[in-house]
């Protein structure tokens, strides 16, 4: 899968019947349903892995967990992009500068004369 846009991953789960985002250790241990979701910035799912740890779960719960995960991933990617924006501007500036072109060395000059 080529990386064409930002990708994020979060953990979600059903804890005491409530959909929860980014489970802490204690929440993860008591979650009835535990799920990891990986998605792109545009909302395309890359991976969904869920387990009924203590019980099965309904389609509406699955949908609620995926919706919650996608909202969390959207927030996370927005925060990452805001944090990285100044650095990315610097990278673009450096990449836009003209570079000196050097002729590649000939192979015999790399290794020297044969012995």
C-alpha positions as CSV (number, residue, x, y, z in Angstrom):
1,X,0.0,0.0,0.0
2,X,1.7,3.2,-1.1
3,X,1.6,6.0,1.5
4,X,-0.2,8.8,-0.4
5,X,-1.7,10.7,2.6
6,X,-1.3,10.8,6.4
7,X,-2.3,7.6,8.3
8,X,-3.2,7.2,11.9
9,X,-4.1,4.5,14.3
10,X,-6.1,4.4,17.5
11,X,-7.5,1.9,20.0
12,X,-11.3,2.0,20.8
13,X,-13.4,-0.2,22.9
14,X,-16.7,-0.8,24.8
15,X,-16.0,-0.1,28.5
16,X,-19.1,-0.7,30.7
17,X,-21.2,-0.4,27.6
18,X,-19.8,3.0,26.5
19,X,-17.8,3.4,23.3
20,X,-14.4,4.8,24.4
21,X,-11.4,6.2,22.5
22,X,-7.7,5.7,23.2
23,X,-8.1,3.2,26.1
24,X,-5.8,3.5,29.0
25,X,-4.4,0.3,30.5
26,X,-7.1,-0.1,33.2
27,X,-9.8,0.5,30.6
28,X,-8.3,-1.9,28.2
29,X,-8.2,-4.6,30.9
30,X,-11.9,-4.2,31.6
31,X,-13.2,-3.6,28.1
32,X,-15.9,-5.9,26.8
33,X,-14.8,-5.1,23.2
34,X,-11.4,-4.0,22.2
35,X,-10.5,-2.7,18.7
36,X,-7.6,-1.2,16.8
37,X,-8.4,0.9,13.8
38,X,-5.9,2.3,11.2
39,X,-7.2,4.8,8.6
40,X,-6.1,7.6,6.3
41,X,-6.7,11.3,6.7
42,X,-9.6,11.0,4.2
43,X,-11.2,8.2,6.2
44,X,-10.2,5.2,4.2
45,X,-9.9,2.2,6.5
46,X,-6.5,0.5,6.3
47,X,-7.0,-2.0,9.1
48,X,-9.7,-2.9,11.5
49,X,-9.0,-5.6,14.2
50,X,-11.6,-6.1,16.9
51,X,-12.2,-8.7,19.6
52,X,-15.1,-9.4,21.8
53,X,-13.0,-9.8,25.0
54,X,-15.9,-10.5,27.3
55,X,-18.9,-10.8,25.0
56,X,-20.0,-10.5,21.4
57,X,-20.9,-7.2,20.0
58,X,-23.7,-5.9,17.7
59,X,-23.2,-4.3,14.3
60,X,-24.4,-0.9,15.7
61,X,-21.6,-1.1,18.3
62,X,-19.1,-1.9,15.6
63,X,-20.3,1.1,13.6
64,X,-20.2,3.3,16.7
65,X,-16.6,2.2,17.5
66,X,-15.4,2.8,13.9
67,X,-17.1,6.2,13.8
68,X,-15.4,7.1,17.1
69,X,-12.0,5.8,15.9
70,X,-12.3,7.8,12.6
71,X,-13.1,11.0,14.6
72,X,-10.0,10.3,16.8
73,X,-7.8,9.7,13.9
74,X,-9.0,12.9,12.2
75,X,-8.1,14.9,15.3
76,X,-4.8,13.2,15.7
77,X,-3.7,13.8,12.1
78,X,-4.8,17.5,12.3
79,X,-2.7,17.9,15.5
80,X,0.3,16.2,13.8
81,X,0.0,18.4,10.7
82,X,-0.3,21.6,12.8
83,X,2.8,20.6,14.7
84,X,4.8,19.6,11.6
85,X,3.7,22.5,9.4
86,X,6.7,24.8,10.3
87,X,9.2,22.0,9.7
88,X,7.5,21.0,6.4
89,X,7.8,24.6,5.2
90,X,11.5,24.5,5.9
91,X,11.8,21.2,4.0
92,X,10.0,22.7,1.0
93,X,12.2,25.7,1.1
94,X,15.4,23.6,1.1
95,X,14.1,21.4,-1.6
96,X,13.2,24.4,-3.8
97,X,16.8,25.7,-3.8
98,X,18.8,25.0,-7.0
99,X,21.4,22.3,-6.5
100,X,24.8,22.2,-7.9
101,X,25.1,19.4,-10.5
102,X,28.3,17.4,-10.3
103,X,29.4,14.9,-12.9
104,X,29.4,11.4,-11.5
105,X,32.9,9.9,-11.0
106,X,34.0,7.4,-13.5
107,X,34.3,3.9,-12.1
108,X,38.1,3.7,-12.6
109,X,38.4,6.9,-10.5
110,X,36.4,5.3,-7.7
111,X,38.5,2.2,-7.3
112,X,41.9,3.4,-8.6
113,X,44.1,1.5,-11.0
114,X,44.0,-2.3,-11.0
115,X,46.7,-4.0,-8.9
